[in-house]
Amino acid sequence: MAMWSFLRKYPVLCVSALLTLFSMVLVPPDSTYLGYLDFQVLCLLFCLMAVIQGLDSLQMFQQLANWLLKHIHSLRGLYLVLVFLPFVSSMLLTNDVALLTFVPFALYLLRLVQAEKHKIFVVVLQTVAANIGSMLTPIGNPQNLYLYTEFEWDLLSFLRITAPPVFLVAILLLLGSFFLPKQQIHVTPAAPSSFSRLHMIVYVLLFSGCLLTVLRLIPYQLITVLVLLAFLLLARPLLRKVDYGLLLTFVCFFIFSGNLSRLGGLRDFLASLMESFPLGVPVWTSQIISNVPAALLLSPFTQDPSALLLGVNLGGLGTPIASLASMISLQLYGREKDARTGSYLLFFSLVNFGLLLLLMGLSYLL
């Protein structure tokens, strides 16, 4: 029973571990293995996840949402707030944190204004918003952080690649409000919760330190030590909430990809495939194993890093498996008493695959 529970909680980790073990049979462990691991990415990812847990514990996102809700007077206005909160917040706080924070918030507010029939529409577009919004910045999602570090982009070059599809999707999300009726509503924001100002200052400083590390202005070793010390002194229980499964998944795929690169025939095949279909391969690989593992798997074989970056981010659209953040939304919606999972998956597929094909077509044209 415990094994089944672990498999359900960490399916990607389990698959990556099996693939890694298989690759270790083909390439027995040796001193080269240590060179597979990108410690900068692993440490930065740990720091960001820990600091975001700290910010989330202060309910800062809900505080922001409450401030915005004071100015909402229509269902369309509520939709725009509920969709653009994850869109914008995912750029700095990752897509999964944005959805974990704002999908339950949306479900609660839609019940409050008796607009529950729009739950599927809002949650699906929140998911699209978080997945595409997180595409913009190097820290918006794990694959961006890894690729930004791996290919040593500067921030401006990175934004030139990611900004066009993000801008287009923002316009489409705005137009989505016209699918809702002009219904007047009144939303009473939740009472503000108290929080420690000391903790808030520390978390904001640490988050700023993470941003400076991403921009290569301070060494990753320094911010890692500072984050560990701060949480050990101020919020030790939050360290248990860090997604160590994601970190282990990275370790597994670092080893798996490293071993594949030492298998001459397979390495040449993957390199040839990536050369012929630099955008299509990461997009469709993401549909099967999700976009974070796809980025780790394909990065050693690409000759076009920009296409790989676009591919794994656009590849977060499509199936729910394509992005782990999409699975979070599905699970949160599925917990609702009146959940219609079949209808959710149908609408999710129509929106995601339609948007994926549109963005891929525009990427090929541009």
C-alpha positions as CSV (number, residue, x, y, z in Angstrom):
1,M,0.0,0.0,0.0
2,A,2.8,2.4,0.9
3,M,4.5,1.6,-2.4
4,W,1.4,2.3,-4.4
5,S,1.0,5.6,-2.5
6,F,4.6,6.5,-3.4
7,L,4.1,5.7,-7.0
8,R,1.0,7.9,-7.2
9,K,2.8,10.8,-5.5
10,Y,6.0,10.6,-7.6
11,P,5.2,8.9,-10.9
12,V,7.8,10.8,-12.9
13,L,10.5,10.1,-10.3
14,C,9.7,6.4,-10.4
15,V,9.9,6.3,-14.2
16,S,13.1,8.3,-14.2
17,A,14.7,6.0,-11.6
18,L,13.9,2.9,-13.6
19,L,15.3,4.5,-16.8
20,T,18.4,5.5,-14.8
21,L,18.9,2.0,-13.4
22,F,18.6,0.6,-17.0
23,S,21.1,3.1,-18.3
24,M,23.5,2.1,-15.5
25,V,23.4,-1.5,-16.7
26,L,24.5,-0.3,-20.2
27,V,27.1,2.2,-18.7
28,P,28.4,0.9,-15.4
29,P,29.0,3.6,-12.7
30,D,32.5,5.2,-12.8
31,S,34.2,8.5,-11.9
32,T,32.5,10.2,-14.9
33,Y,29.1,10.0,-13.2
34,L,29.9,12.9,-10.9
35,G,30.4,15.2,-13.9
36,Y,26.8,14.5,-15.0
37,L,25.3,16.4,-12.1
38,D,24.7,20.2,-12.5
39,F,25.1,21.3,-8.8
40,Q,24.3,24.9,-9.7
41,V,20.8,23.9,-11.0
42,L,20.1,21.5,-8.1
43,C,21.1,24.1,-5.4
44,L,19.2,26.9,-7.1
45,L,16.1,24.8,-7.5
46,F,16.3,23.8,-3.8
47,C,16.7,27.4,-2.7
48,L,13.8,28.7,-4.8
49,M,11.5,25.9,-3.6
50,A,12.4,26.6,0.0
51,V,11.9,30.4,-0.3
52,I,8.6,30.0,-2.1
53,Q,7.4,27.7,0.7
54,G,8.3,30.4,3.1
55,L,6.4,33.1,1.2
56,D,3.4,30.8,0.8
57,S,3.4,30.2,4.6
58,L,2.8,33.9,5.1
59,Q,-0.2,33.8,2.7
60,M,1.3,36.8,0.8
61,F,-0.4,35.6,-2.4
62,Q,-3.8,35.6,-0.8
63,Q,-3.1,39.1,0.6
64,L,-2.5,40.4,-2.9
65,A,-5.6,38.6,-4.2
66,N,-7.7,40.2,-1.4
67,W,-6.5,43.7,-2.3
68,L,-7.4,43.1,-6.0
69,L,-10.9,41.7,-5.1
70,K,-11.9,45.0,-3.5
71,H,-12.2,46.4,-7.1
72,I,-14.2,43.6,-8.7
73,H,-17.9,44.1,-9.7
74,S,-18.5,41.6,-12.5
75,L,-18.1,38.0,-13.3
76,R,-15.8,39.0,-16.2
77,G,-13.7,41.0,-13.8
78,L,-13.5,38.1,-11.4
79,Y,-12.4,35.8,-14.3
80,L,-9.6,38.3,-15.3
81,V,-8.3,38.4,-11.7
82,L,-8.4,34.6,-11.2
83,V,-6.6,33.9,-14.5
84,F,-4.0,36.7,-14.4
85,L,-3.0,36.1,-10.8
86,P,-1.4,32.7,-11.8
87,F,-0.3,34.1,-15.1
88,V,1.8,36.8,-13.5
89,S,2.8,35.1,-10.3
90,S,4.1,32.0,-12.1
91,M,6.8,34.2,-13.8
92,L,8.5,34.5,-10.4
93,L,7.0,31.8,-8.2
94,T,6.8,28.8,-10.7
95,N,3.6,27.4,-12.3
96,D,2.9,24.7,-9.8
97,V,3.0,27.1,-6.8
98,A,0.8,29.6,-8.7
99,L,-1.8,26.8,-9.3
100,L,-1.6,25.4,-5.8
101,T,-2.3,28.8,-4.5
102,F,-5.0,30.2,-6.9
103,V,-7.0,27.2,-8.1
104,P,-8.5,26.5,-4.6
105,F,-9.0,30.3,-4.3
106,A,-10.9,30.3,-7.6
107,L,-13.1,27.4,-6.6
108,Y,-13.9,29.1,-3.3
109,L,-14.8,32.4,-4.9
110,L,-16.9,30.9,-7.7
111,R,-18.9,29.1,-5.0
112,L,-19.3,32.3,-3.1
113,V,-20.8,34.2,-6.0
114,Q,-22.9,31.2,-7.2
115,A,-21.0,30.8,-10.5
116,E,-19.9,27.2,-10.0
117,K,-21.0,26.3,-13.5
118,H,-18.0,28.2,-14.8
119,K,-15.5,26.2,-12.7
120,I,-14.1,24.1,-15.6
121,F,-13.7,27.1,-17.8
122,V,-11.8,29.1,-15.2
123,V,-9.6,26.3,-13.8
124,V,-8.5,25.2,-17.3
125,L,-7.6,28.7,-18.3
126,Q,-5.8,29.3,-15.0
127,T,-3.7,26.2,-15.9
128,V,-2.9,27.5,-19.3
129,A,-2.1,30.9,-17.8
130,A,0.3,29.4,-15.3
131,N,2.1,27.1,-17.8
132,I,2.6,29.9,-20.4
133,G,3.2,32.7,-17.9
134,S,6.0,30.7,-16.3
135,M,7.6,30.4,-19.7
136,L,8.7,34.0,-19.7
137,T,11.4,34.0,-17.0
138,P,14.4,31.8,-16.2
139,I,12.9,31.0,-12.7
140,G,9.3,30.5,-13.9
141,N,9.7,26.7,-14.0
142,P,12.4,24.1,-13.5
143,Q,13.1,23.4,-17.2
144,N,13.8,27.1,-17.8
145,L,16.1,27.3,-14.8
146,Y,18.0,24.3,-16.1
147,L,18.2,25.5,-19.7
148,Y,19.1,29.1,-18.8
149,T,22.1,27.8,-16.8
150,E,23.0,25.0,-19.2
151,F,23.2,27.2,-22.3
152,E,24.4,30.4,-20.5
153,W,21.9,32.8,-22.0
154,D,21.8,36.4,-20.8
155,L,18.4,37.6,-19.6
156,L,17.7,39.7,-22.7
157,S,18.4,36.9,-25.1
158,F,16.2,34.6,-23.1
159,L,13.3,37.0,-23.1
160,R,13.6,37.5,-26.9
161,I,12.8,33.7,-27.2
162,T,10.0,33.4,-24.6
163,A,8.2,36.8,-24.8
164,P,6.3,36.5,-28.1
165,P,4.2,33.4,-27.3
166,V,3.6,34.7,-23.7
167,F,2.4,38.0,-25.1
168,L,0.1,36.3,-27.6
169,V,-1.4,34.0,-24.9
170,A,-2.0,37.0,-22.7
171,I,-4.2,38.6,-25.4
172,L,-6.1,35.3,-25.9
173,L,-6.7,35.1,-22.1
174,L,-8.1,38.6,-22.1
175,L,-10.5,37.7,-24.9
176,G,-11.6,34.6,-22.9
177,S,-13.5,37.0,-20.6
178,F,-16.1,37.5,-23.4
179,F,-17.2,33.9,-23.1
180,L,-18.7,34.7,-19.7
181,P,-21.9,36.7,-19.2
182,K,-22.0,40.3,-18.0
183,Q,-23.1,39.3,-14.6
184,Q,-22.7,41.8,-11.7
185,I,-21.3,40.3,-8.5
186,H,-20.0,41.5,-5.1
187,V,-17.1,39.7,-3.5
188,T,-16.1,40.2,0.1
189,P,-12.4,39.6,0.5
190,A,-11.3,37.3,3.3
191,A,-10.1,38.8,6.5
192,P,-6.3,39.5,6.3
193,S,-4.2,37.1,8.3
194,S,-1.4,38.2,10.5
195,F,2.2,37.2,9.7
196,S,5.7,37.7,11.0
197,R,7.4,40.8,9.5
198,L,10.8,39.4,10.3
199,H,10.0,36.2,8.3
200,M,8.7,38.3,5.4
201,I,11.8,40.4,5.3
202,V,14.1,37.4,5.4
203,Y,12.2,35.5,2.7
204,V,12.1,38.6,0.4
205,L,15.9,39.1,0.8
206,L,16.5,35.4,0.1
207,F,14.3,35.5,-2.9
208,S,16.2,38.6,-4.2
209,G,19.4,36.6,-3.6
210,C,18.1,33.8,-5.7
211,L,17.3,36.2,-8.5
212,L,20.8,37.7,-8.3
213,T,22.2,34.1,-8.5
214,V,20.2,33.3,-11.6
215,L,21.6,36.5,-13.1
216,R,25.1,35.2,-12.1
217,L,25.8,38.2,-9.9
218,I,26.5,36.1,-6.7
219,P,27.7,32.5,-6.5
220,Y,25.2,29.7,-6.0
221,Q,27.2,28.3,-3.1
222,L,26.6,31.5,-1.1
223,I,22.8,31.6,-1.5
224,T,22.5,27.9,-0.7
225,V,24.3,28.4,2.6
226,L,22.3,31.5,3.4
227,V,18.9,29.7,2.7
228,L,19.9,26.6,4.7
229,L,21.0,28.7,7.7
230,A,17.9,31.0,7.6
231,F,15.4,28.0,7.4
232,L,17.3,26.0,10.1
233,L,17.1,29.0,12.4
234,L,13.6,30.4,11.6
235,A,11.4,27.8,9.8
236,R,12.9,24.3,10.0
237,P,9.5,22.5,9.4
238,L,9.2,24.2,6.0
239,L,12.3,22.4,4.8
240,R,10.3,19.2,4.9
241,K,7.8,20.7,2.4
242,V,10.5,21.2,-0.3
243,D,9.8,18.9,-3.3
244,Y,12.8,16.6,-2.9
245,G,11.1,14.3,-5.4
246,L,11.7,16.9,-8.1
247,L,15.3,17.2,-7.1
248,L,15.8,13.5,-7.2
249,T,14.1,13.4,-10.6
250,F,16.7,15.9,-11.8
251,V,19.5,13.8,-10.5
252,C,18.1,10.7,-12.2
253,F,17.7,12.4,-15.6
254,F,21.2,14.0,-15.3
255,I,22.6,10.4,-14.9
256,F,20.3,9.0,-17.6
257,S,21.1,11.7,-20.1
258,G,24.8,11.5,-19.3
259,N,24.8,7.7,-19.9
260,L,22.9,8.1,-23.2
261,S,25.5,10.6,-24.4
262,R,28.1,7.8,-24.0
263,L,26.2,5.4,-26.2
264,G,27.5,6.3,-29.7
265,G,24.7,4.9,-31.8
266,L,21.8,6.2,-29.7
267,R,23.6,9.6,-29.2
268,D,23.9,10.0,-33.0
269,F,20.2,9.0,-33.5
270,L,18.9,11.5,-31.0
271,A,21.2,14.2,-32.3
272,S,20.0,13.5,-35.8
273,L,16.3,13.6,-34.7
274,M,16.8,16.9,-32.9
275,E,18.5,18.4,-35.9
276,S,15.6,17.4,-38.2
277,F,12.8,18.4,-35.8
278,P,14.3,20.8,-33.2
279,L,10.9,22.1,-32.1
280,G,8.7,19.0,-32.7
281,V,10.7,16.5,-30.8
282,P,10.7,18.4,-27.4
283,V,7.0,19.2,-27.8
284,W,5.9,15.7,-28.4
285,T,8.4,14.1,-26.0
286,S,6.8,16.4,-23.3
287,Q,3.4,14.9,-24.0
288,I,4.7,11.5,-22.8
289,I,7.2,12.2,-20.0
290,S,6.4,15.9,-19.2
291,N,8.4,18.9,-20.1
292,V,11.0,18.9,-17.3
293,P,12.3,15.4,-18.0
294,A,12.1,16.2,-21.7
295,A,14.4,19.2,-21.3
296,L,16.9,17.2,-19.3
297,L,16.8,14.3,-21.7
298,L,17.2,16.3,-25.0
299,S,19.5,19.1,-24.0
300,P,22.8,17.1,-24.7
301,F,21.6,16.4,-28.2
302,T,20.3,19.7,-29.5
303,Q,22.0,22.0,-32.0
304,D,19.3,24.6,-31.5
305,P,18.8,25.5,-27.8
306,S,16.3,28.2,-28.6
307,A,14.0,25.6,-30.3
308,L,14.5,23.3,-27.3
309,L,13.5,26.1,-24.9
310,L,10.4,26.9,-26.9
311,G,9.6,23.2,-27.5
312,V,9.6,22.1,-23.8
313,N,7.6,25.2,-22.8
314,L,5.0,24.9,-25.5
315,G,5.0,21.1,-24.8
316,G,3.6,21.9,-21.4
317,L,0.3,22.4,-23.3
318,G,-1.5,19.3,-24.6
319,T,-2.0,16.3,-22.3
320,P,-2.3,16.8,-18.5
321,I,0.9,14.7,-18.2
322,A,2.8,17.3,-20.3
323,S,3.2,19.6,-17.3
324,L,3.2,18.5,-13.7
325,A,1.4,21.8,-12.9
326,S,-1.5,20.6,-15.1
327,M,-1.8,17.5,-13.0
328,I,-2.0,19.7,-9.9
329,S,-5.0,21.6,-11.3
330,L,-6.7,18.3,-12.3
331,Q,-6.3,16.9,-8.8
332,L,-7.5,20.1,-7.2
333,Y,-10.6,20.2,-9.4
334,G,-11.2,16.4,-9.0
335,R,-11.6,16.9,-5.2
336,E,-14.7,19.0,-5.7
337,K,-17.9,17.2,-4.7
338,D,-19.6,17.9,-8.1
339,A,-16.5,17.4,-10.2
340,R,-17.1,16.3,-13.8
341,T,-13.7,15.0,-14.6
342,G,-14.6,13.8,-18.1
343,S,-16.0,17.2,-19.1
344,Y,-12.9,18.8,-17.6
345,L,-10.5,16.6,-19.6
346,L,-12.5,17.2,-22.8
347,F,-12.4,21.0,-22.4
348,F,-8.8,20.9,-21.2
349,S,-7.7,18.9,-24.3
350,L,-9.6,21.1,-26.7
351,V,-8.1,24.3,-25.3
352,N,-4.5,22.9,-24.8
353,F,-4.1,21.1,-28.1
354,G,-5.8,24.0,-30.0
355,L,-3.4,26.5,-28.4
356,L,-0.4,24.2,-28.8
357,L,-1.0,23.8,-32.6
358,L,-1.6,27.5,-33.0
359,L,1.7,28.4,-31.1
360,M,3.7,25.8,-33.0
361,G,2.4,27.0,-36.3
362,L,3.3,30.6,-35.4
363,S,6.8,29.5,-34.2
364,Y,7.5,27.8,-37.5
365,L,6.4,30.9,-39.4
366,L,8.5,33.2,-37.3
